[in-house]
Amino acid sequence: MKKILLVEDDPNLGLLLQDYLQLKGKFDVVLCKDGEEGLRAFTKQTYDLLILDVMMPKKDGFTLGKEVRKINPDVPIIFATAKAMIEDKTQAFTLGGDDYITKPFRIEELLLRINALLKRTDKGDAKKAPDDNPTTFKLGSYNFDYTAQMVTRGDVHQKLSTKEAELLRLLCLRKNEVLTREEALLNIWHDDNYFNGRSMDVFLSKIRKYLREDPSVEIINVHGRGYKLLIN
């Protein structure tokens, strides 16, 4: 069973989420009512995933997340809040959050996000390499050097712009998985507004052209979600 730490100051919502997830039969959920209690619980045992309400008494979710990251930089964190401001989303990812959900939300949506993060974590544990922060990638017949901002195929070298290199690296790190538009925009542009989204679409078109000579390498659109780098 996967152990989840749920820190939520609304007792009704907290108990509802705890009961729902535990009834699925594969989660053991520890519920805490504020950030200080949540930090104490986190330091006492190991968890597979954290769900942190942002607006809480004593210690808010962002502060708790920051302190958790000092102890464990890898445990998946989902931030939950009633505020939908872009500043909050940016802060959530800046602090090392893996996902962000805005209240009110459907419990089924939260479950989907939990399962996606745990699946990604399980894959990472199974395939963990000595270098957890790679800068070079093999993409079919291409070699991508993030530091040099260069894509190479044989004797052909393609220099990338900084934004192109950052976007391609995110796609590489999520290879064969979905990279959401929001995650890419917040990581690279720090704002997921319409104009930055259009700018990212232009960079994606250029990256596709750089990789078009190898049909085994493809960047596809995932409707309503984002993009996926496929390497066959």
Residue frames as a rotation matrix with the C-alpha (Angstrom) as fourth column:
MET 1
0.572 0.820 0.000 0.00
0.820 -0.572 0.000 0.00
0.000 0.000 -1.000 0.00
LYS 2
-0.284 -0.620 0.731 1.13
0.569 -0.723 -0.392 3.54
0.771 0.305 0.558 -0.75
LYS 3
-0.040 0.193 -0.980 1.39
0.963 -0.255 -0.090 5.82
-0.267 -0.948 -0.176 2.26
ILE 4
-0.111 0.126 0.986 -0.03
0.566 -0.807 0.166 9.33
0.817 0.577 0.018 1.77
LEU 5
-0.603 -0.044 -0.797 0.28
0.712 -0.481 -0.512 12.33
-0.361 -0.875 0.322 4.09
LEU 6
-0.040 0.697 0.716 -2.79
0.699 -0.492 0.518 14.55
0.714 0.521 -0.468 3.74
VAL 7
-0.707 -0.199 -0.678 -2.55
0.641 -0.586 -0.496 17.96
-0.299 -0.785 0.542 5.46
GLU 8
-0.456 0.701 0.548 -5.93
0.342 -0.430 0.836 19.71
0.822 0.568 -0.044 5.33
ASP 9
-0.999 -0.006 0.046 -7.42
-0.039 -0.444 -0.895 22.15
0.026 -0.896 0.444 7.86
ASP 10
-0.192 0.980 -0.047 -11.03
-0.941 -0.170 0.292 21.61
0.278 0.101 0.955 6.75
PRO 11
-0.620 -0.136 0.773 -12.04
-0.547 0.781 -0.302 18.57
-0.562 -0.610 -0.558 8.87
ASN 12
0.423 0.862 0.278 -14.99
-0.310 0.426 -0.850 17.61
-0.851 0.274 0.448 6.66
LEU 13
0.733 -0.216 -0.645 -12.97
-0.656 0.027 -0.754 17.68
0.180 0.976 -0.122 3.44
GLY 14
-0.312 -0.942 0.127 -10.01
-0.939 0.285 -0.195 16.00
0.147 -0.180 -0.973 5.11
LEU 15
-0.390 0.242 0.889 -12.07
-0.408 0.820 -0.402 13.08
-0.826 -0.519 -0.220 6.40
LEU 16
0.712 0.693 -0.114 -13.89
-0.366 0.227 -0.903 12.77
-0.599 0.685 0.415 3.07
LEU 17
0.450 -0.627 -0.636 -10.62
-0.806 0.021 -0.591 12.54
0.384 0.779 -0.496 1.13
GLN 18
-0.536 -0.678 0.503 -9.07
-0.835 0.515 -0.196 10.18
-0.126 -0.525 -0.842 3.66
ASP 19
-0.030 0.623 0.782 -12.07
-0.311 0.738 -0.599 7.81
-0.950 -0.261 0.172 3.58
TYR 20
0.821 0.391 -0.417 -12.35
-0.480 0.077 -0.874 7.91
-0.309 0.917 0.251 -0.21
LEU 21
0.164 -0.851 -0.498 -8.68
-0.885 0.097 -0.456 7.12
0.437 0.516 -0.737 -0.82
GLN 22
-0.637 -0.426 0.642 -8.51
-0.708 0.652 -0.269 4.39
-0.304 -0.627 -0.718 1.82
LEU 23
0.294 0.824 0.484 -11.63
-0.389 0.566 -0.727 2.73
-0.873 0.025 0.487 0.43
LYS 24
0.561 -0.170 -0.811 -9.71
-0.811 0.085 -0.579 2.25
0.167 0.982 -0.090 -2.82
GLY 25
0.983 -0.062 0.173 -7.73
-0.008 0.926 0.378 -0.38
-0.184 -0.373 0.910 -0.94
LYS 26
0.479 -0.861 0.170 -4.28
0.780 0.328 -0.534 0.69
0.404 0.388 0.828 -2.01
PHE 27
-0.134 -0.501 0.855 -3.66
-0.034 -0.860 -0.510 3.82
0.990 -0.097 0.098 0.09
ASP 28
0.134 0.089 -0.987 -2.88
0.982 0.120 0.144 4.34
0.132 -0.989 -0.072 3.77
VAL 29
0.046 0.004 0.999 -3.71
0.326 -0.945 -0.011 8.00
0.944 0.327 -0.045 4.46
VAL 30
-0.327 -0.203 -0.923 -2.47
0.939 -0.178 -0.294 9.94
-0.105 -0.963 0.249 7.49
LEU 31
0.316 0.561 0.765 -4.56
0.592 -0.747 0.303 13.10
0.741 0.357 -0.568 8.03
CYS 32
-0.513 -0.470 -0.718 -3.19
0.841 -0.442 -0.312 16.21
-0.170 -0.764 0.622 9.76
LYS 33
0.470 0.882 -0.039 -5.12
0.872 -0.471 -0.133 19.41
-0.136 0.028 -0.990 10.46
ASP 34
0.945 -0.196 -0.264 -2.36
-0.213 -0.976 -0.041 22.03
-0.249 0.095 -0.964 10.14
GLY 35
0.653 -0.720 -0.235 1.17
-0.334 0.004 -0.942 22.55
0.680 0.694 -0.238 8.83
GLU 36
-0.130 -0.727 0.674 2.96
-0.972 -0.040 -0.231 22.05
0.195 -0.686 -0.701 12.13
GLU 37
0.311 0.322 0.894 1.21
-0.546 0.830 -0.109 18.74
-0.778 -0.455 0.434 12.76
GLY 38
0.989 0.086 -0.120 1.96
-0.146 0.462 -0.875 17.76
-0.020 0.883 0.470 9.17
LEU 39
0.287 -0.956 -0.060 5.68
-0.684 -0.161 -0.711 18.43
0.670 0.245 -0.701 9.56
ARG 40
-0.174 -0.319 0.932 5.82
-0.921 0.388 -0.039 16.37
-0.349 -0.865 -0.361 12.75
ALA 41
0.653 0.501 0.569 4.08
-0.273 0.856 -0.440 13.49
-0.707 0.131 0.695 11.01
PHE 42
0.891 -0.321 -0.320 6.42
-0.300 0.111 -0.948 13.73
0.340 0.940 0.002 8.02
THR 43
0.008 -0.977 0.214 9.53
-0.875 -0.110 -0.470 13.50
0.483 -0.184 -0.856 10.18
LYS 44
-0.008 0.052 0.999 8.28
-0.823 0.567 -0.036 10.38
-0.568 -0.822 0.038 11.97
GLN 45
0.096 0.065 0.993 7.81
0.261 0.961 -0.088 8.07
-0.960 0.268 0.075 8.99
THR 46
-0.872 -0.479 -0.099 8.26
-0.018 -0.170 0.985 7.69
-0.489 0.861 0.140 5.25
TYR 47
0.215 0.971 -0.100 5.55
-0.066 -0.088 -0.994 8.68
-0.974 0.220 0.046 2.78
ASP 48
-0.319 -0.248 0.915 5.06
0.819 0.414 0.398 7.95
-0.477 0.876 0.070 -0.91
LEU 49
-0.399 0.267 0.877 3.15
0.597 -0.651 0.469 11.17
0.696 0.710 0.101 -1.64
LEU 50
-0.696 0.171 -0.698 2.00
0.538 -0.520 -0.664 14.38
-0.477 -0.837 0.270 0.10
ILE 51
-0.056 0.709 0.703 -1.18
0.735 -0.447 0.510 16.40
0.676 0.545 -0.496 -0.43
LEU 52
-0.633 -0.315 -0.707 -0.80
0.736 -0.528 -0.424 19.83
-0.240 -0.789 0.565 1.16
ASP 53
0.589 0.787 0.183 -3.53
0.801 -0.599 -0.001 22.42
0.109 0.147 -0.983 1.55
VAL 54
-0.242 -0.745 0.622 -1.97
0.614 -0.614 -0.496 25.83
0.751 0.262 0.606 0.96
MET 55
-0.257 0.220 0.941 -4.06
-0.473 -0.878 0.076 28.05
0.843 -0.426 0.330 3.24
MET 56
0.327 0.278 -0.903 -3.70
0.555 0.717 0.421 26.58
0.765 -0.639 0.080 6.74
PRO 57
0.886 -0.022 0.464 -3.22
-0.363 -0.656 0.662 27.90
0.289 -0.755 -0.589 10.29
LYS 58
0.746 -0.632 0.209 0.12
-0.060 0.249 0.967 27.78
-0.663 -0.734 0.148 12.11
LYS 59
-0.467 -0.882 -0.067 2.10
-0.182 0.021 0.983 26.82
-0.865 0.471 -0.171 8.99
ASP 60
0.434 0.677 -0.594 0.81
-0.718 -0.138 -0.682 27.27
-0.544 0.723 0.427 5.43
GLY 61
0.857 0.034 0.514 1.23
0.174 0.920 -0.350 24.60
-0.485 0.389 0.783 2.77
PHE 62
0.786 -0.605 0.126 3.95
-0.033 -0.244 -0.969 26.41
0.617 0.758 -0.212 0.84
THR 63
0.200 -0.712 0.673 6.06
-0.950 -0.309 -0.046 26.82
0.241 -0.630 -0.738 3.97
LEU 64
0.467 0.039 0.883 5.50
-0.470 0.857 0.211 23.18
-0.749 -0.514 0.419 4.84
GLY 65
0.973 -0.074 0.218 6.44
0.222 0.555 -0.802 22.12
-0.061 0.829 0.556 1.31
LYS 66
0.539 -0.818 0.200 9.65
-0.494 -0.500 -0.711 24.13
0.682 0.284 -0.674 1.48
GLU 67
0.074 -0.495 0.866 10.61
-0.975 0.147 0.167 22.48
-0.210 -0.857 -0.472 4.77
VAL 68
0.729 0.239 0.642 9.73
-0.140 0.969 -0.201 19.03
-0.670 0.057 0.740 3.41
ARG 69
0.930 -0.366 -0.032 11.98
0.007 0.105 -0.994 19.62
0.367 0.925 0.100 0.40
LYS 70
0.215 -0.884 0.415 14.93
-0.906 -0.339 -0.254 20.27
0.365 -0.321 -0.874 2.73
ILE 71
0.014 -0.127 0.992 14.39
-0.696 0.711 0.101 16.82
-0.718 -0.692 -0.078 4.22
ASN 72
-0.186 0.032 0.982 13.35
0.483 0.874 0.063 14.91
-0.856 0.486 -0.178 1.09
PRO 73
-0.536 -0.091 -0.839 13.85
-0.490 -0.776 0.397 16.46
-0.687 0.624 0.372 -2.37
ASP 74
-0.958 0.003 -0.286 12.08
-0.243 0.513 0.823 13.63
0.149 0.859 -0.490 -4.20
VAL 75
-0.649 0.757 0.069 8.78
0.570 0.546 -0.614 12.79
-0.503 -0.359 -0.786 -2.49
PRO 76
-0.596 0.473 0.649 5.88
0.543 -0.359 0.759 13.85
0.592 0.805 -0.043 -4.77
ILE 77
-0.707 0.375 -0.599 3.87
0.371 -0.524 -0.766 16.84
-0.602 -0.764 0.231 -3.52
ILE 78
-0.315 0.701 0.639 0.43
0.736 -0.244 0.631 17.98
0.599 0.670 -0.440 -4.66
PHE 79
-0.965 0.055 -0.257 -0.59
0.121 -0.775 -0.620 21.46
-0.234 -0.629 0.741 -3.50
ALA 80
-0.259 0.945 0.201 -4.33
0.868 0.137 0.477 22.13
0.423 0.298 -0.855 -3.06
THR 81
-0.821 -0.028 -0.570 -5.83
0.345 -0.820 -0.457 25.58
-0.454 -0.572 0.683 -2.62
ALA 82
0.256 0.965 0.046 -8.94
0.764 -0.173 -0.621 27.63
-0.592 0.195 -0.782 -3.21
LYS 83
0.345 -0.219 -0.913 -6.81
-0.326 -0.940 0.102 30.32
-0.880 0.263 -0.396 -4.88
ALA 84
0.612 -0.056 0.789 -6.31
0.665 0.575 -0.475 30.07
-0.427 0.816 0.389 -8.64
MET 85
0.834 -0.321 -0.449 -3.83
-0.399 -0.913 -0.088 32.94
-0.382 0.252 -0.889 -9.02
ILE 86
0.794 -0.569 -0.214 -0.89
0.036 0.396 -0.918 32.40
0.607 0.721 0.334 -11.36
GLU 87
0.048 -0.805 0.591 1.47
-0.809 -0.378 -0.450 33.55
0.586 -0.456 -0.669 -8.58
ASP 88
0.317 0.135 0.939 0.36
-0.805 0.562 0.191 30.61
-0.502 -0.816 0.286 -6.46
LYS 89
0.990 0.045 0.131 0.87
0.034 0.837 -0.547 28.14
-0.134 0.546 0.827 -9.30
THR 90
0.496 -0.866 0.063 4.32
-0.246 -0.209 -0.946 29.55
0.833 0.454 -0.317 -9.98
GLN 91
-0.022 -0.500 0.866 5.24
-0.981 -0.156 -0.115 29.33
0.193 -0.852 -0.487 -6.30
ALA 92
0.719 0.373 0.587 3.96
-0.513 0.854 0.085 25.76
-0.469 -0.362 0.805 -6.11
PHE 93
0.921 -0.388 0.039 6.32
0.303 0.650 -0.696 24.58
0.245 0.653 0.717 -8.85
THR 94
0.314 -0.837 0.448 9.17
-0.452 -0.546 -0.705 26.82
0.835 0.019 -0.550 -7.73
LEU 95
0.151 -0.190 0.970 9.07
-0.983 0.074 0.168 25.17
-0.104 -0.979 -0.175 -4.29
GLY 96
-0.831 -0.548 -0.096 9.40
-0.556 0.819 0.142 21.77
0.001 0.171 -0.985 -5.89
GLY 97
-0.054 0.890 0.454 5.75
-0.486 0.373 -0.790 20.82
-0.872 -0.263 0.413 -6.09
ASP 98
-0.876 -0.265 0.402 4.88
0.145 0.650 0.746 18.14
-0.459 0.712 -0.531 -8.61
ASP 99
-0.490 0.779 0.390 1.26
0.663 0.042 0.748 19.12
0.566 0.625 -0.537 -9.17
TYR 100
-0.961 0.242 -0.133 -1.33
-0.126 -0.814 -0.567 21.74
-0.246 -0.528 0.813 -8.24
ILE 101
-0.513 0.855 0.079 -5.10
0.715 0.374 0.591 21.36
0.476 0.360 -0.803 -7.90
THR 102
-0.891 0.208 0.404 -7.59
-0.294 -0.942 -0.164 24.16
0.347 -0.265 0.900 -7.32
LYS 103
-0.690 0.701 -0.180 -10.57
0.610 0.429 -0.666 23.85
-0.390 -0.569 -0.724 -4.99
PRO 104
0.277 0.426 0.862 -13.31
-0.605 0.774 -0.188 22.93
-0.746 -0.469 0.472 -5.47
PHE 105
-0.506 -0.471 -0.723 -12.12
-0.852 0.403 0.335 19.81
0.134 0.785 -0.605 -7.29
ARG 106
0.666 0.673 -0.323 -13.61
-0.638 0.738 0.220 16.43
0.386 0.060 0.920 -8.05
ILE 107
0.397 -0.515 0.759 -12.14
-0.608 0.472 0.638 13.66
-0.687 -0.716 -0.126 -5.92
GLU 108
0.784 -0.073 0.617 -11.81
0.414 0.801 -0.432 11.54
-0.462 0.594 0.658 -9.06
GLU 109
0.813 -0.520 0.263 -9.52
-0.060 -0.524 -0.849 14.20
0.579 0.675 -0.458 -10.55
LEU 110
0.383 -0.682 0.623 -7.33
-0.923 -0.247 0.296 14.16
-0.047 -0.688 -0.724 -7.45
LEU 111
0.541 -0.137 0.830 -7.13
-0.146 0.956 0.254 10.36
-0.828 -0.258 0.497 -7.67
LEU 112
0.909 -0.203 0.364 -5.99
0.408 0.253 -0.877 10.57
0.086 0.946 0.313 -11.29
ARG 113
0.598 -0.712 0.368 -3.25
-0.524 -0.695 -0.493 13.02
0.607 0.102 -0.788 -10.34
ILE 114
0.382 -0.421 0.823 -2.14
-0.790 0.313 0.527 10.83
-0.479 -0.851 -0.213 -7.44
ASN 115
0.711 -0.051 0.701 -1.95
0.218 0.964 -0.151 7.73
-0.668 0.261 0.697 -9.63
ALA 116
0.886 -0.386 0.256 -0.03
0.182 -0.218 -0.959 9.60
0.426 0.897 -0.123 -12.34
LEU 117
0.431 -0.753 0.498 2.57
-0.823 -0.554 -0.124 10.88
0.369 -0.356 -0.859 -9.88
LEU 118
0.361 -0.271 0.892 2.99
-0.593 0.672 0.444 7.52
-0.720 -0.690 0.082 -8.17
LYS 119
0.879 -0.036 0.476 3.36
0.357 0.711 -0.606 5.79
-0.317 0.702 0.638 -11.54
ARG 120
0.733 -0.638 0.236 6.05
-0.193 -0.528 -0.827 8.29
0.652 0.561 -0.510 -12.54
THR 121
0.311 -0.607 0.731 7.83
-0.950 -0.175 0.259 7.79
-0.030 -0.775 -0.631 -9.21
ASP 122
0.606 -0.032 0.795 7.72
-0.172 0.970 0.170 4.01
-0.777 -0.240 0.583 -9.54
LYS 123
0.913 -0.284 0.294 9.21
0.367 0.252 -0.896 4.24
0.180 0.925 0.334 -13.03
GLY 124
0.552 -0.728 0.407 11.91
-0.570 -0.686 -0.453 6.56
0.609 0.018 -0.793 -11.76
ASP 125
0.354 -0.396 0.847 12.82
-0.801 0.338 0.493 4.18
-0.482 -0.854 -0.197 -8.94
ALA 126
0.751 0.007 0.660 12.97
0.177 0.961 -0.213 1.25
-0.635 0.277 0.721 -11.34
LYS 127
0.683 -0.447 0.578 15.12
0.664 0.049 -0.747 3.05
0.305 0.893 0.330 -13.88
LYS 128
0.951 -0.271 -0.148 17.10
-0.157 -0.837 0.523 5.40
-0.266 -0.475 -0.839 -11.60
ALA 129
0.576 -0.806 0.136 20.51
0.501 0.216 -0.838 6.10
0.646 0.551 0.529 -13.05
PRO 130
-0.104 -0.698 -0.708 23.59
0.992 -0.125 -0.022 7.40
-0.074 -0.705 0.705 -11.24
ASP 131
-0.977 -0.213 0.036 22.97
0.215 -0.965 0.151 10.83
0.002 0.155 0.988 -12.79
ASP 132
-0.193 0.966 -0.174 19.59
0.884 0.094 -0.458 12.18
-0.426 -0.242 -0.872 -11.62
ASN 133
0.502 0.319 -0.804 20.12
0.014 -0.933 -0.360 15.48
-0.865 0.169 -0.472 -13.41
PRO 134
-0.033 -0.586 0.810 21.26
0.821 0.447 0.357 14.50
-0.571 0.676 0.466 -16.93
THR 135
0.149 0.018 -0.989 22.32
-0.311 -0.948 -0.064 17.07
-0.939 0.317 -0.135 -19.50
THR 136
-0.671 -0.332 -0.663 22.91
-0.731 0.144 0.667 14.76
-0.126 0.932 -0.339 -22.47
PHE 137
0.118 0.831 0.544 20.27
-0.403 0.540 -0.738 12.65
-0.907 -0.133 0.399 -24.16
LYS 138
-0.944 -0.305 0.126 20.07
-0.043 0.491 0.870 10.06
-0.328 0.816 -0.476 -26.93
LEU 139
0.034 0.979 -0.202 17.03
-0.428 -0.169 -0.888 10.63
-0.903 0.117 0.413 -29.17
GLY 140
0.925 0.242 0.291 17.01
0.112 0.560 -0.821 7.94
-0.362 0.793 0.491 -31.83
SER 141
0.388 -0.812 0.436 19.82
0.890 0.208 -0.405 8.89
0.238 0.546 0.804 -34.21
TYR 142
0.432 -0.173 0.885 20.19
-0.044 -0.984 -0.172 12.30
0.901 0.036 -0.433 -32.56
ASN 143
-0.207 -0.467 -0.860 22.33
0.945 0.131 -0.299 13.38
0.252 -0.875 0.414 -29.62
PHE 144
0.566 0.452 0.689 21.13
0.225 -0.889 0.399 16.34
0.793 -0.071 -0.605 -27.56
ASP 145
-0.430 -0.733 -0.527 23.59
0.836 -0.103 -0.539 18.26
0.341 -0.673 0.657 -25.39
TYR 146
0.620 0.777 -0.108 21.57
0.749 -0.545 0.377 20.57
0.234 -0.315 -0.920 -23.16
THR 147
0.349 -0.556 -0.755 24.60
0.511 -0.563 0.650 22.43
-0.786 -0.612 0.087 -21.79
ALA 148
-0.737 -0.675 0.047 25.97
0.358 -0.331 0.873 23.15
-0.574 0.660 0.485 -25.27
GLN 149
0.102 0.895 -0.433 22.42
-0.288 -0.390 -0.875 23.72
-0.952 0.214 0.218 -26.58
MET 150
-0.439 -0.398 -0.805 23.19
-0.885 0.037 0.464 21.47
-0.155 0.916 -0.369 -29.52
VAL 151
0.569 0.553 0.608 21.37
-0.301 0.829 -0.472 18.69
-0.765 0.086 0.638 -31.38
THR 152
-0.337 -0.810 -0.480 23.68
-0.855 0.050 0.516 16.49
-0.393 0.585 -0.709 -33.46
ARG 153
0.700 0.433 0.569 22.99
-0.122 0.856 -0.502 13.82
-0.704 0.282 0.652 -36.07
GLY 154
0.580 -0.606 0.544 26.07
0.815 0.429 -0.390 12.51
0.003 0.670 0.743 -37.82
ASP 155
-0.540 -0.835 0.100 27.96
0.841 -0.540 0.036 15.51
0.024 0.103 0.994 -39.13
VAL 156
-0.143 0.586 0.798 24.97
0.317 -0.737 0.598 17.83
0.938 0.338 -0.080 -38.88
HIS 157
-0.672 -0.135 -0.728 24.88
0.740 -0.166 -0.652 20.17
-0.033 -0.977 0.211 -35.86
GLN 158
0.053 0.767 0.640 21.87
0.463 -0.587 0.665 22.29
0.885 0.261 -0.386 -34.94
LYS 159
-0.929 -0.364 -0.073 22.34
0.257 -0.488 -0.834 25.07
0.268 -0.793 0.547 -32.39
LEU 160
0.037 0.980 -0.197 19.30
0.856 0.071 0.512 25.67
0.515 -0.188 -0.836 -30.16
SER 161
-0.098 0.046 0.994 18.13
-0.339 -0.941 0.011 28.82
0.936 -0.336 0.108 -28.47
THR 162
-0.902 -0.265 0.340 18.01
-0.387 0.153 -0.909 28.77
0.189 -0.952 -0.241 -24.67
LYS 163
-0.147 0.936 0.319 14.22
-0.877 0.026 -0.480 28.34
-0.458 -0.350 0.817 -24.60
GLU 164
0.458 0.261 -0.850 14.38
-0.732 0.654 -0.194 25.56
0.505 0.710 0.491 -27.22
ALA 165
-0.475 -0.733 -0.487 17.02
-0.247 0.642 -0.725 23.73
0.844 -0.224 -0.487 -25.19
GLU 166
-0.820 0.211 0.532 15.03
-0.545 -0.006 -0.838 24.07
-0.174 -0.977 0.120 -21.96
LEU 167
0.201 0.976 -0.077 11.85
-0.939 0.170 -0.297 22.84
-0.277 0.132 0.952 -23.62
LEU 168
0.317 -0.145 -0.937 13.55
-0.544 0.781 -0.305 19.88
0.777 0.607 0.169 -25.30
ARG 169
-0.773 -0.633 -0.039 15.20
-0.309 0.429 -0.849 18.91
0.554 -0.644 -0.528 -22.01
LEU 170
-0.453 0.693 0.561 11.83
-0.769 0.014 -0.639 18.87
-0.451 -0.720 0.527 -20.21
LEU 171
0.536 0.646 -0.543 10.45
-0.837 0.490 -0.244 16.67
0.108 0.586 0.803 -22.97
CYS 172
-0.108 -0.678 -0.727 13.46
-0.401 0.699 -0.593 14.36
0.910 0.227 -0.348 -22.65
LEU 173
-0.882 -0.225 0.413 13.03
-0.455 0.186 -0.871 14.11
0.119 -0.956 -0.267 -18.88
ARG 174
-0.124 0.922 0.366 9.37
-0.626 0.213 -0.750 13.13
-0.770 -0.322 0.551 -19.49
LYS 175
-0.707 -0.232 -0.668 10.19
-0.703 0.334 0.628 10.84
0.078 0.914 -0.399 -22.43
ASN 176
-0.699 0.528 -0.482 7.15
0.165 0.775 0.609 8.73
0.696 0.346 -0.629 -23.41
GLU 177
-0.322 0.630 -0.707 5.11
0.912 0.007 -0.410 10.57
-0.253 -0.777 -0.577 -20.74
VAL 178
0.469 0.592 0.655 2.93
0.729 -0.678 0.091 13.67
0.498 0.435 -0.750 -20.89
LEU 179
-0.751 -0.552 -0.362 4.56
0.653 -0.702 -0.283 17.04
-0.098 -0.449 0.888 -20.28
THR 180
0.295 0.946 -0.135 1.69
0.910 -0.321 -0.263 19.35
-0.293 -0.045 -0.955 -19.41
ARG 181
0.203 -0.146 0.968 1.54
0.585 -0.775 -0.240 22.80
0.785 0.615 -0.072 -21.01
GLU 182
0.904 0.223 0.365 1.23
-0.129 -0.672 0.729 24.38
0.408 -0.706 -0.578 -17.58
GLU 183
0.737 -0.673 -0.068 4.34
0.398 0.351 0.847 22.66
-0.547 -0.651 0.527 -16.22
ALA 184
0.027 -0.752 0.659 6.41
0.998 -0.014 -0.056 23.64
0.051 0.659 0.750 -19.26
LEU 185
0.333 0.167 0.928 5.23
0.367 -0.930 0.036 27.26
0.869 0.328 -0.370 -19.21
LEU 186
0.973 0.080 0.217 5.75
-0.161 -0.439 0.884 27.72
0.166 -0.895 -0.414 -15.48
ASN 187
0.585 -0.810 0.041 9.18
0.595 0.464 0.656 26.06
-0.550 -0.360 0.753 -15.54
ILE 188
-0.223 -0.734 0.641 10.51
0.974 -0.135 0.183 28.00
-0.048 0.665 0.745 -18.53
TRP 189
-0.303 0.179 0.936 8.46
0.390 -0.873 0.293 31.21
0.869 0.454 0.194 -18.84
HIS 190
-0.896 -0.034 -0.442 7.27
0.443 -0.123 -0.888 31.36
-0.024 -0.992 0.126 -15.20
ASP 191
-0.456 0.820 -0.347 3.82
-0.496 -0.558 -0.665 32.37
-0.739 -0.132 0.661 -16.44
ASP 192
-0.708 0.213 0.674 1.24
0.524 0.798 0.298 30.28
-0.474 0.564 -0.676 -18.32
ASN 193
-0.038 0.718 -0.695 -0.56
-0.239 -0.682 -0.691 33.16
-0.970 0.140 0.198 -20.03
TYR 194
0.786 0.516 0.341 -1.87
0.183 0.334 -0.925 32.99
-0.591 0.789 0.168 -23.60
PHE 195
0.804 -0.476 -0.357 1.04
-0.585 -0.521 -0.622 34.82
0.110 0.708 -0.697 -25.23
ASN 196
-0.217 -0.889 0.403 3.67
-0.896 0.345 0.280 32.62
-0.388 -0.300 -0.871 -23.63
GLY 197
0.134 0.368 0.920 1.64
-0.006 0.929 -0.371 29.60
-0.991 0.044 0.127 -24.74
ARG 198
0.976 0.215 -0.032 1.73
-0.016 -0.075 -0.997 30.80
-0.217 0.974 -0.070 -28.34
SER 199
0.356 -0.923 -0.144 5.47
-0.932 -0.340 -0.129 31.42
0.070 0.180 -0.981 -28.04
MET 200
-0.245 -0.432 0.868 5.99
-0.557 0.795 0.239 27.87
-0.794 -0.425 -0.435 -26.78
ASP 201
0.637 0.545 0.545 4.03
0.143 0.611 -0.779 26.49
-0.757 0.574 0.312 -29.74
VAL 202
0.852 -0.391 -0.348 6.48
-0.499 -0.408 -0.764 28.25
0.157 0.825 -0.543 -32.08
PHE 203
-0.110 -0.942 0.317 9.48
-0.980 0.156 0.121 26.75
-0.163 -0.298 -0.941 -30.27
LEU 204
0.037 0.199 0.979 7.89
-0.214 0.959 -0.187 23.28
-0.976 -0.203 0.078 -30.43
SER 205
0.943 0.331 0.021 7.42
-0.031 0.150 -0.988 23.61
-0.330 0.932 0.152 -34.19
LYS 206
0.460 -0.852 -0.248 11.11
-0.839 -0.326 -0.436 24.44
0.291 0.409 -0.865 -34.56
ILE 207
-0.273 -0.560 0.782 12.17
-0.784 0.600 0.156 21.49
-0.557 -0.571 -0.603 -32.37
ARG 208
0.502 0.532 0.682 10.02
-0.013 0.793 -0.609 19.15
-0.865 0.296 0.405 -34.48
LYS 209
0.936 -0.189 -0.296 11.82
-0.329 -0.181 -0.927 20.38
0.121 0.965 -0.232 -37.59
TYR 210
0.060 -0.983 0.176 15.22
-0.997 -0.067 -0.033 19.76
0.044 -0.173 -0.984 -35.99
LEU 211
-0.469 -0.208 0.858 14.22
-0.504 0.861 -0.067 16.12
-0.725 -0.464 -0.509 -35.31
ARG 212
0.446 0.856 -0.261 12.25
-0.700 0.151 -0.698 15.40
-0.558 0.494 0.667 -38.49
GLU 213
-0.039 -0.530 -0.847 14.95
-0.934 0.321 -0.158 13.32
0.356 0.785 -0.507 -40.22
ASP 214
-0.957 -0.250 -0.145 14.42
-0.176 0.902 -0.393 10.41
0.229 -0.351 -0.908 -37.81
PRO 215
-0.187 0.979 -0.084 10.84
-0.462 -0.012 0.887 9.03
0.867 0.205 0.454 -38.00
SER 216
-0.075 0.138 -0.988 11.37
0.647 0.760 0.057 7.10
0.759 -0.635 -0.146 -34.75
VAL 217
-0.765 -0.187 -0.617 11.45
0.601 -0.554 -0.576 10.41
-0.234 -0.811 0.536 -32.85
GLU 218
-0.313 0.764 0.564 8.16
0.481 -0.385 0.788 12.26
0.819 0.517 -0.247 -32.57
ILE 219
-0.965 0.151 -0.216 6.63
0.109 -0.517 -0.849 15.00
-0.240 -0.842 0.483 -30.43
ILE 220
-0.487 0.860 0.154 2.85
0.594 0.197 0.780 14.59
0.641 0.471 -0.606 -30.32
ASN 221
-0.614 0.436 0.658 0.09
-0.632 -0.771 -0.079 16.78
0.473 -0.465 0.749 -28.93
VAL 222
-0.753 0.466 -0.464 -1.98
0.623 0.731 -0.278 15.23
0.210 -0.498 -0.841 -26.14
HIS 223
-0.271 0.702 0.659 -5.35
0.243 -0.612 0.753 16.94
0.931 0.364 -0.005 -26.44
GLY 224
0.663 0.651 0.370 -6.24
-0.090 -0.422 0.902 19.12
0.743 -0.632 -0.221 -23.49
ARG 225
0.897 -0.345 -0.277 -3.09
0.393 0.335 0.856 18.19
-0.203 -0.877 0.436 -21.57
GLY 226
0.431 -0.817 -0.384 0.22
-0.496 -0.570 0.656 18.91
-0.754 -0.092 -0.650 -23.27
TYR 227
0.465 -0.410 -0.785 2.89
-0.823 0.127 -0.554 17.07
0.327 0.903 -0.279 -25.23
LYS 228
0.715 -0.275 0.642 4.69
-0.171 0.822 0.543 13.77
-0.677 -0.499 0.541 -25.33
LEU 229
0.013 -0.793 -0.608 8.11
-0.998 -0.050 0.044 12.91
-0.065 0.607 -0.792 -26.74
LEU 230
0.829 0.302 0.470 7.89
-0.265 0.953 -0.146 9.45
-0.492 -0.004 0.870 -28.28
ILE 231
-0.171 -0.888 -0.427 10.95
-0.977 0.097 0.189 7.44
-0.126 0.449 -0.884 -29.21
ASN 232
0.809 0.587 -0.024 10.13
-0.580 0.791 -0.195 4.16
-0.096 0.172 0.980 -30.92
